Amino acid sequence: MSSIDELLNAIENQTRREILKRLVEGRHYALQLAKDLRVSQQAIVKHLDVLEKSKIIKKAGMEKSDMGAPRKLYEVSKSFSIIIDVAPGIFEIREYDLDDEGDFKLEDEDFGEILDRIEKEIKEIEKRRIELLKMKEQIIKKLLR
């Protein structure tokens, strides 16, 4: 199975996506996720196993518990973006690895302001991308006639 297939398989399940939403915010253990998501701990452990095998998450140590055995902590270990385009004449799936830190040099600036600018620019790029995809679809439809 290719990397993209493994990633899509891992995130196709709604519960696993909910787990990921929690883990991108910080480390969590299975019982904590089970309570938050109102899913059995056994089911959460199975979902964590799928996410771990796909290398999206990893074990991040142990946390002492007053109630029994130490708890395994999990955290996100892979940064990626998946883009899927489906339209008449178009079927494309692309995965982008975001783990490379790049050559960005961040000074002690207002990070909130920087994030706002980045978010705005991403939205503008996505809007333009959609416009281009619509144009591409129209051209392909005309060519297929």
Buried (B, 14 or more C-beta within 10 A) or exposed (E): EEEBEBBBBBBEEEBBEBBBEBBEEEBBBBBBBBEBBEBEBEBBBBBBEBBBEBBBBEEBEEEEEEEEEEBBBBBBBBEBEEEEBEBEEEEEBEBEEEEEEEEEEEEEEEEEEEEEEEEEEEEEEEEEEEEEBEEBBEEEEEEEE
